[in-house]
Amino acid sequence: MADNIAGFPMVMSVSDKAINAQLNRVYGQSTHEKEMFPHVPWNFGPDDLSWGVSVEEFEAPQVDFDTDIKGGCRLLMTIKRGQYTSDTIKRYKDKDGKIHKKIESVSLELGNMTIAVTTPMRQIKHPTWSDENFEVQALFADLENVHRVDVDLSKNPKVAHSGSIKADLETLFKDQIEALGEKYPAGSEGALLFGAVKKPLIPKAAQSSGPLKPSASTYSTFRSPQAPAPYKEGELEYMLLIDDDTTFPTGGTVGVMDKSLLLTDKKATLVVSDTILLEKVMKPLLEKAYPKIKLKVEPGDMFAGRKAKLHLTESYEFGMDINDHSRTAHLTKADVVIDGNKFRMDYHIDTSVYQAVKDLDATIDGYQEIILTDKGGTFDIKINAPEPDHHVDDPPLGLRILFDILTVGFNELALKLSTDSAGDDMDNDAQKMLTDTKLALTSFLLPGKAVWNYDTSVLDGHLYVAANYE
């Protein structure tokens, strides 16, 4: 049932730009407080004290996903104030011609030098944000297991020309950052946090997050383009389970995003799969109209281009009146898919027409569409119900019984003997679907506990709900 968007029913896609904007808000123009990451000042150098580095201030940390490490990130730390000091031995002659040596210290500015830390990410229960109502799964940079550190000296040419200093700096910065990771492990107040997901623990809390509340979450990353260079933009993907499911799917392609899930120019997008929309919206609607109808949702595959489909598992028998005679009819096909911004249902009905000598077999084939468009926080709903095709054994009767056959009531996508409430049911369910996704957005937090808010929504095969935090 959950095998849809890379194996999950819902995915919250957050752009690296949105994460970095919030990091800028949290840290301001720079980080120079000992209590906050990266906990400056830094002072280190080799054991022989031939040179040393001191860093008093960094610009706000930034992140991208320009790495092939699964579940990894690249942390960019740009020095705002810092110095590189080295000792050089100079020779000189005194007035008697004797050669002497003296040590001179040379100090070079490290401002604008960028340290790129390639590291895994780590998701754990946040020790202080979690409470009796919510368990908060927070995502941190795992600085205890740094994969690689690269130093960019292109803006510091004097330092760059100082022999093997680049390799030495990368080694010592790696040691310094891993030491920070040990002192301020993931989950501590001094660790670097990218975002979090709240999981309701009790029914009261669950109500505030709607039926689409997360029951478990994991994460993945996406970078665009996939080519190694140049890196343009990337996304952090929170992959979500719902309905109290806590068993993550397995397989080589689970969690692998083949394309961006963000709506154009949006900071974040909550994507609800067509599988879940059919399961949560259309299936209950039809089951309400027809008690004991047997329906099943076949999951789709977003990246393989396969749509989810709701269909009958057995013929559904119902009664209808044709020419003032009660007839038995069988709904043998009711295939529902989401086609663009429409719920479309293709149906087939077998029935008969009363005649004095013998009954005449009759069939009805057609489709119905419910079209949804966002109208500033609500869905505008339009019904497209073309006249169905029909066939009877005695063609001259065709025109006469057509009107009667239409009283089957397939006027609101679902087969209804009475259609008075069909439009209201669909409208209520569509608005509830949108309300649920709006509420689900409150489950996501950025650094500083910024909460995502509803922006716009688009039904395009899947439901895309854009979010902002301003």
ZAROMAR-343428 format. One record per residue (C-alpha): x, y, z; residue in one letter. Coordinates in steps of 0.1 Angstrom, whole numbers. Layout:
+-------+-------+-------+--------+
!     X !     Y !     Z ! residu !
+-------+-------+-------+--------+
!     X !     Y !     Z !      A !
...
+-------+-------+-------+--------+
This chain:
+-------+-------+-------+--------+
!     X !     Y !     Z ! residu !
+-------+-------+-------+--------+
!     0 !     0 !     0 !      M !
!    29 !    24 !     8 !      A !
!    49 !    14 !   -23 !      D !
!    45 !    46 !   -42 !      N !
!    68 !    76 !   -38 !      I !
!   101 !    57 !   -35 !      A !
!    83 !    33 !   -12 !      G !
!    65 !    58 !    11 !      F !
!    30 !    73 !    11 !      P !
!    41 !   108 !    19 !      M !
!    73 !   127 !    13 !      V !
!    82 !   162 !    26 !      M !
!   108 !   177 !     3 !      S !
!   128 !   207 !    17 !      V !
!   152 !   227 !    -5 !      S !
!   187 !   233 !     7 !      D !
!   181 !   270 !     2 !      K !
!   152 !   269 !    27 !      A !
!   174 !   251 !    53 !      I !
!   202 !   276 !    47 !      N !
!   179 !   306 !    50 !      A !
!   168 !   293 !    84 !      Q !
!   203 !   286 !    95 !      L !
!   211 !   323 !    86 !      N !
!   181 !   333 !   108 !      R !
!   193 !   312 !   137 !      V !
!   229 !   322 !   136 !      Y !
!   226 !   357 !   122 !      G !
!   255 !   371 !   102 !      Q !
!   281 !   351 !   121 !      S !
!   288 !   325 !   148 !      T !
!   311 !   337 !   175 !      H !
!   295 !   324 !   207 !      E !
!   311 !   296 !   225 !      K !
!   277 !   280 !   233 !      E !
!   267 !   277 !   196 !      M !
!   281 !   256 !   168 !      F !
!   309 !   257 !   158 !      P !
!   319 !   268 !   194 !      H !
!   348 !   292 !   186 !      V !
!   375 !   302 !   193 !      P !
!   395 !   275 !   177 !      W !
!   433 !   273 !   183 !      N !
!   454 !   245 !   171 !      F !
!   485 !   236 !   152 !      G !
!   512 !   209 !   149 !      P !
!   531 !   196 !   180 !      D !
!   563 !   214 !   169 !      D !
!   544 !   248 !   170 !      L !
!   560 !   257 !   137 !      S !
!   526 !   272 !   127 !      W !
!   492 !   276 !   141 !      G !
!   456 !   285 !   133 !      V !
!   432 !   306 !   153 !      S !
!   396 !   312 !   144 !      V !
!   375 !   337 !   162 !      E !
!   344 !   339 !   141 !      E !
!   325 !   319 !   113 !      F !
!   298 !   330 !    90 !      E !
!   265 !   311 !    95 !      A !
!   269 !   275 !    86 !      P !
!   254 !   263 !    53 !      Q !
!   246 !   229 !    39 !      V !
!   243 !   212 !     5 !      D !
!   241 !   177 !    -8 !      F !
!   270 !   176 !   -32 !      D !
!   281 !   142 !   -21 !      T !
!   277 !   106 !   -31 !      D !
!   274 !    94 !     5 !      I !
!   241 !    78 !    11 !      K !
!   222 !   100 !    36 !      G !
!   251 !   124 !    36 !      G !
!   256 !   162 !    34 !      C !
!   283 !   187 !    29 !      R !
!   286 !   213 !    56 !      L !
!   301 !   246 !    45 !      L !
!   319 !   267 !    71 !      M !
!   333 !   300 !    60 !      T !
!   358 !   317 !    83 !      I !
!   350 !   354 !    90 !      K !
!   379 !   362 !   113 !      R !
!   409 !   340 !   117 !      G !
!   447 !   339 !   112 !      Q !
!   473 !   315 !   101 !      Y !
!   506 !   320 !   118 !      T !
!   538 !   304 !   108 !      S !
!   574 !   306 !   119 !      D !
!   602 !   310 !    94 !      T !
!   639 !   307 !   100 !      I !
!   659 !   335 !    85 !      K !
!   697 !   336 !    82 !      R !
!   718 !   368 !    85 !      Y !
!   754 !   379 !    89 !      K !
!   767 !   400 !   117 !      D !
!   793 !   427 !   113 !      K !
!   820 !   401 !   118 !      D !
!   806 !   379 !    90 !      G !
!   793 !   352 !   112 !      K !
!   760 !   336 !   101 !      I !
!   732 !   336 !   125 !      H !
!   696 !   322 !   125 !      K !
!   665 !   338 !   139 !      K !
!   628 !   328 !   139 !      I !
!   603 !   352 !   126 !      E !
!   565 !   348 !   128 !      S !
!   543 !   356 !    98 !      V !
!   506 !   360 !   102 !      S !
!   481 !   356 !    73 !      L !
!   444 !   364 !    74 !      E !
!   420 !   334 !    69 !      L !
!   389 !   355 !    63 !      G !
!   367 !   340 !    35 !      N !
!   384 !   306 !    36 !      M !
!   357 !   279 !    33 !      T !
!   359 !   245 !    50 !      I !
!   337 !   218 !    33 !      A !
!   329 !   190 !    57 !      V !
!   315 !   159 !    40 !      T !
!   297 !   138 !    66 !      T !
!   267 !   115 !    72 !      P !
!   235 !   128 !    88 !      M !
!   220 !   112 !   118 !      R !
!   184 !   111 !   129 !      Q !
!   176 !   105 !   166 !      I !
!   149 !   113 !   192 !      K !
!   155 !   149 !   203 !      H !
!   160 !   147 !   241 !      P !
!   145 !   181 !   249 !      T !
!   119 !   187 !   221 !      W !
!   102 !   154 !   227 !      S !
!    75 !   152 !   254 !      D !
!    45 !   132 !   265 !      E !
!    25 !   143 !   235 !      N !
!    51 !   141 !   207 !      F !
!    82 !   122 !   199 !      E !
!   105 !   145 !   178 !      V !
!   129 !   128 !   154 !      Q !
!   156 !   154 !   147 !      A !
!   182 !   153 !   119 !      L !
!   217 !   164 !   127 !      F !
!   251 !   165 !   110 !      A !
!   270 !   135 !   123 !      D !
!   303 !   152 !   131 !      L !
!   317 !   122 !   150 !      E !
!   321 !   103 !   117 !      N !
!   334 !   129 !    93 !      V !
!   341 !   114 !    59 !      H !
!   363 !   142 !    44 !      R !
!   373 !   178 !    49 !      V !
!   383 !   200 !    20 !      D !
!   398 !   235 !    24 !      V !
!   393 !   261 !    -3 !      D !
!   422 !   285 !    -3 !      L !
!   413 !   302 !   -36 !      S !
!   405 !   335 !   -17 !      K !
!   437 !   332 !     4 !      N !
!   465 !   331 !   -21 !      P !
!   493 !   339 !     4 !      K !
!   482 !   309 !    25 !      V !
!   478 !   287 !    -6 !      A !
!   514 !   293 !   -16 !      H !
!   527 !   282 !    18 !      S !
!   540 !   247 !     9 !      G !
!   519 !   217 !    20 !      S !
!   497 !   238 !    43 !      I !
!   464 !   228 !    25 !      K !
!   468 !   191 !    34 !      A !
!   479 !   200 !    69 !      D !
!   449 !   223 !    74 !      L !
!   425 !   197 !    62 !      E !
!   439 !   171 !    86 !      T !
!   438 !   194 !   116 !      L !
!   404 !   208 !   108 !      F !
!   390 !   173 !   105 !      K !
!   404 !   165 !   139 !      D !
!   390 !   197 !   154 !      Q !
!   355 !   191 !   139 !      I !
!   354 !   154 !   151 !      E !
!   365 !   166 !   186 !      A !
!   335 !   189 !   185 !      L !
!   313 !   160 !   174 !      G !
!   324 !   141 !   205 !      E !
!   319 !   170 !   228 !      K !
!   285 !   180 !   213 !      Y !
!   270 !   148 !   199 !      P !
!   238 !   147 !   179 !      A !
!   209 !   156 !   201 !      G !
!   228 !   179 !   224 !      S !
!   221 !   216 !   225 !      E !
!   254 !   224 !   208 !      G !
!   249 !   201 !   178 !      A !
!   241 !   213 !   143 !      L !
!   204 !   206 !   135 !      L !
!   188 !   206 !   100 !      F !
!   152 !   198 !   108 !      G !
!   128 !   175 !   127 !      A !
!    96 !   155 !   124 !      V !
!    70 !   154 !   152 !      K !
!    52 !   120 !   158 !      K !
!    20 !   122 !   179 !      P !
!    20 !    97 !   208 !      L !
!   -15 !   101 !   221 !      I !
!   -49 !   105 !   205 !      P !
!   -53 !   142 !   216 !      K !
!   -20 !   151 !   200 !      A !
!   -28 !   130 !   169 !      A !
!   -59 !   151 !   163 !      Q !
!   -38 !   182 !   158 !      S !
!   -19 !   165 !   130 !      S !
!   -48 !   150 !   111 !      G !
!   -53 !   115 !    97 !      P !
!   -21 !   120 !    76 !      L !
!     0 !   124 !   107 !      K !
!    35 !   108 !   105 !      P !
!    39 !    76 !   124 !      S !
!    76 !    71 !   115 !      A !
!   101 !    89 !    94 !      S !
!   134 !    85 !    77 !      T !
!   153 !   106 !    53 !      Y !
!   171 !   108 !    19 !      S !
!   187 !   135 !    -2 !      T !
!   184 !   145 !   -38 !      F !
!   208 !   167 !   -58 !      R !
!   201 !   183 !   -92 !      S !
!   216 !   178 !  -116 !      P !
!   229 !   143 !  -109 !      Q !
!   261 !   150 !  -127 !      A !
!   290 !   156 !  -102 !      P !
!   295 !   192 !  -113 !      A !
!   285 !   219 !  -111 !      P !
!   262 !   215 !   -81 !      Y !
!   231 !   237 !   -85 !      K !
!   206 !   227 !   -59 !      E !
!   194 !   199 !   -37 !      G !
!   167 !   187 !   -14 !      E !
!   163 !   170 !    19 !      L !
!   135 !   144 !    17 !      E !
!   116 !   134 !    48 !      Y !
!   100 !   100 !    39 !      M !
!    70 !    93 !    60 !      L !
!    48 !    64 !    71 !      L !
!    13 !    70 !    84 !      I !
!   -16 !    51 !   100 !      D !
!     6 !    40 !   129 !      D !
!    27 !    20 !   105 !      D !
!    63 !    18 !   118 !      T !
!    78 !    -8 !    94 !      T !
!   100 !     8 !    68 !      F !
!   100 !    -7 !    33 !      P !
!   131 !   -24 !    21 !      T !
!   148 !   -28 !   -13 !      G !
!   175 !   -12 !   -34 !      G !
!   154 !    16 !   -48 !      T !
!   135 !    25 !   -16 !      V !
!   141 !    61 !    -7 !      G !
!   159 !    70 !   -39 !      V !
!   144 !   100 !   -56 !      M !
!   148 !   101 !   -93 !      D !
!   135 !   137 !   -97 !      K !
!   128 !   168 !   -77 !      S !
!    95 !   168 !   -57 !      L !
!    95 !   205 !   -52 !      L !
!    69 !   227 !   -68 !      L !
!    86 !   253 !   -90 !      T !
!   104 !   280 !   -69 !      D !
!    89 !   267 !   -36 !      K !
!   109 !   262 !    -4 !      K !
!    92 !   229 !     6 !      A !
!    65 !   206 !    -8 !      T !
!    46 !   179 !    10 !      L !
!    37 !   152 !   -16 !      V !
!     9 !   128 !    -9 !      V !
!     9 !    98 !   -32 !      S !
!   -20 !    89 !   -55 !      D !
!   -22 !    56 !   -36 !      T !
!   -31 !    74 !    -4 !      I !
!   -55 !    98 !   -20 !      L !
!   -74 !    69 !   -35 !      L !
!   -73 !    50 !    -2 !      E !
!   -83 !    80 !    20 !      K !
!  -107 !    99 !    -3 !      V !
!  -123 !    78 !   -31 !      M !
!  -124 !    44 !   -15 !      K !
!  -144 !    57 !    16 !      P !
!  -167 !    77 !    -6 !      L !
!  -177 !    47 !   -27 !      L !
!  -179 !    25 !     4 !      E !
!  -203 !    50 !    20 !      K !
!  -225 !    50 !   -11 !      A !
!  -225 !    12 !   -15 !      Y !
!  -222 !    -8 !    17 !      P !
!  -203 !   -41 !    13 !      K !
!  -188 !   -31 !   -21 !      I !
!  -154 !   -48 !   -25 !      K !
!  -127 !   -24 !   -35 !      L !
!   -89 !   -25 !   -36 !      K !
!   -61 !     0 !   -43 !      V !
!   -32 !   -11 !   -65 !      E !
!    -2 !    11 !   -56 !      P !
!    15 !    30 !   -84 !      G !
!    51 !    39 !   -91 !      D !
!    58 !    76 !   -95 !      M !
!    92 !    72 !  -112 !      F !
!    81 !    43 !  -134 !      A !
!    51 !    63 !  -146 !      G !
!    25 !    38 !  -133 !      R !
!    -6 !    53 !  -117 !      K !
!   -22 !    39 !   -86 !      A !
!   -57 !    24 !   -94 !      K !
!   -88 !    18 !   -73 !      L !
!  -109 !   -11 !   -87 !      H !
!  -135 !   -36 !   -79 !      L !
!  -125 !   -70 !   -66 !      T !
!  -159 !   -86 !   -74 !      E !
!  -190 !   -76 !   -92 !      S !
!  -214 !   -53 !   -72 !      Y !
!  -251 !   -60 !   -75 !      E !
!  -277 !   -33 !   -71 !      F !
!  -313 !   -26 !   -81 !      G !
!  -327 !     0 !  -105 !      M !
!  -359 !     9 !  -123 !      D !
!  -362 !     8 !  -161 !      I !
!  -395 !    14 !  -178 !      N !
!  -413 !    11 !  -144 !      D !
!  -398 !   -24 !  -138 !      H !
!  -374 !   -32 !  -111 !      S !
!  -342 !   -47 !  -126 !      R !
!  -311 !   -62 !  -112 !      T !
!  -278 !   -45 !  -124 !      A !
!  -242 !   -54 !  -119 !      H !
!  -213 !   -30 !  -116 !      L !
!  -185 !   -50 !  -131 !      T !
!  -159 !   -23 !  -136 !      K !
!  -151 !     8 !  -115 !      A !
!  -115 !    18 !  -122 !      D !
!  -105 !    51 !  -105 !      V !
!   -72 !    68 !  -112 !      V !
!   -59 !   104 !  -107 !      I !
!   -53 !   119 !  -141 !      D !
!   -37 !   153 !  -138 !      G !
!   -60 !   174 !  -116 !      N !
!   -89 !   150 !  -120 !      K !
!  -102 !   119 !  -103 !      F !
!  -115 !    98 !  -132 !      R !
!  -136 !    67 !  -130 !      M !
!  -143 !    43 !  -159 !      D !
!  -172 !    21 !  -153 !      Y !
!  -192 !    -8 !  -169 !      H !
!  -227 !   -19 !  -159 !      I !
!  -246 !   -50 !  -170 !      D !
!  -284 !   -49 !  -166 !      T !
!  -316 !   -57 !  -186 !      S !
!  -348 !   -42 !  -200 !      V !
!  -382 !   -58 !  -194 !      Y !
!  -401 !   -71 !  -224 !      Q !
!  -432 !   -92 !  -225 !      A !
!  -416 !  -120 !  -244 !      V !
!  -382 !  -119 !  -229 !      K !
!  -358 !   -95 !  -212 !      D !
!  -333 !   -77 !  -233 !      L !
!  -297 !   -75 !  -221 !      D !
!  -283 !   -40 !  -217 !      A !
!  -249 !   -26 !  -209 !      T !
!  -237 !     9 !  -199 !      I !
!  -201 !    21 !  -204 !      D !
!  -188 !    55 !  -194 !      G !
!  -166 !    77 !  -173 !      Y !
!  -170 !   104 !  -147 !      Q !
!  -144 !   131 !  -136 !      E !
!  -141 !   152 !  -106 !      I !
!  -118 !   182 !  -112 !      I !
!  -100 !   199 !   -83 !      L !
!   -83 !   232 !   -84 !      T !
!   -68 !   252 !   -55 !      D !
!   -87 !   284 !   -46 !      K !
!   -67 !   301 !   -19 !      G !
!   -68 !   273 !     6 !      G !
!   -99 !   254 !    -6 !      T !
!  -106 !   232 !   -35 !      F !
!  -129 !   243 !   -63 !      D !
!  -148 !   212 !   -75 !      I !
!  -163 !   206 !  -109 !      K !
!  -180 !   175 !  -121 !      I !
!  -177 !   163 !  -157 !      N !
!  -203 !   136 !  -163 !      A !
!  -207 !   129 !  -201 !      P !
!  -236 !   107 !  -212 !      E !
!  -225 !    71 !  -212 !      P !
!  -225 !    47 !  -241 !      D !
!  -252 !    20 !  -240 !      H !
!  -262 !   -11 !  -259 !      H !
!  -293 !   -32 !  -259 !      V !
!  -302 !   -63 !  -278 !      D !
!  -331 !   -45 !  -297 !      D !
!  -316 !   -13 !  -311 !      P !
!  -349 !     5 !  -317 !      P !
!  -354 !     6 !  -279 !      L !
!  -321 !    24 !  -275 !      G !
!  -332 !    60 !  -275 !      L !
!  -363 !    53 !  -255 !      R !
!  -344 !    36 !  -226 !      I !
!  -314 !    59 !  -226 !      L !
!  -330 !    84 !  -203 !      F !
!  -341 !    57 !  -179 !      D !
!  -306 !    41 !  -178 !      I !
!  -291 !    75 !  -168 !      L !
!  -313 !    73 !  -137 !      T !
!  -287 !    48 !  -125 !      V !
!  -273 !    79 !  -109 !      G !
!  -237 !    79 !  -120 !      F !
!  -238 !   117 !  -119 !      N !
!  -211 !   123 !   -93 !      E !
!  -184 !    98 !  -102 !      L !
!  -198 !    71 !   -79 !      A !
!  -228 !    48 !   -86 !      L !
!  -257 !    62 !   -66 !      K !
!  -294 !    54 !   -65 !      L !
!  -299 !    88 !   -50 !      S !
!  -275 !   116 !   -61 !      T !
!  -287 !   144 !   -37 !      D !
!  -257 !   141 !   -14 !      S !
!  -231 !   129 !   -38 !      A !
!  -217 !   164 !   -46 !      G !
!  -216 !   174 !    -9 !      D !
!  -199 !   141 !     0 !      D !
!  -172 !   147 !   -26 !      M !
!  -168 !   184 !   -16 !      D !
!  -164 !   175 !    21 !      N !
!  -139 !   147 !    14 !      D !
!  -118 !   169 !    -9 !      A !
!  -117 !   198 !    16 !      Q !
!  -109 !   173 !    44 !      K !
!   -80 !   159 !    22 !      M !
!   -66 !   195 !    20 !      L !
!   -72 !   202 !    57 !      T !
!   -53 !   170 !    66 !      D !
!   -23 !   179 !    46 !      T !
!   -23 !   214 !    60 !      K !
!   -23 !   199 !    95 !      L !
!     4 !   175 !    85 !      A !
!    27 !   204 !    78 !      L !
!    28 !   213 !   115 !      T !
!    47 !   180 !   120 !      S !
!    78 !   195 !   104 !      F !
!   103 !   218 !   121 !      L !
!   134 !   237 !   109 !      L !
!   163 !   249 !   131 !      P !
!   150 !   274 !   157 !      G !
!   117 !   254 !   157 !      K !
!   103 !   272 !   127 !      A !
!    71 !   256 !   116 !      V !
!    60 !   251 !    80 !      W !
!    27 !   267 !    69 !      N !
!     4 !   261 !    40 !      Y !
!    10 !   281 !     8 !      D !
!    -7 !   265 !   -22 !      T !
!   -18 !   231 !   -34 !      S !
!   -18 !   213 !   -68 !      V !
!   -34 !   180 !   -77 !      L !
!   -12 !   166 !  -105 !      D !
!   -14 !   129 !  -103 !      G !
!    -2 !   133 !   -66 !      H !
!   -12 !   160 !   -42 !      L !
!    15 !   187 !   -39 !      Y !
!    11 !   211 !   -10 !      V !
!    37 !   239 !   -10 !      A !
!    48 !   253 !    23 !      A !
!    66 !   283 !    37 !      N !
!    77 !   294 !    72 !      Y !
!    74 !   332 !    69 !      E !
+-------+-------+-------+--------+
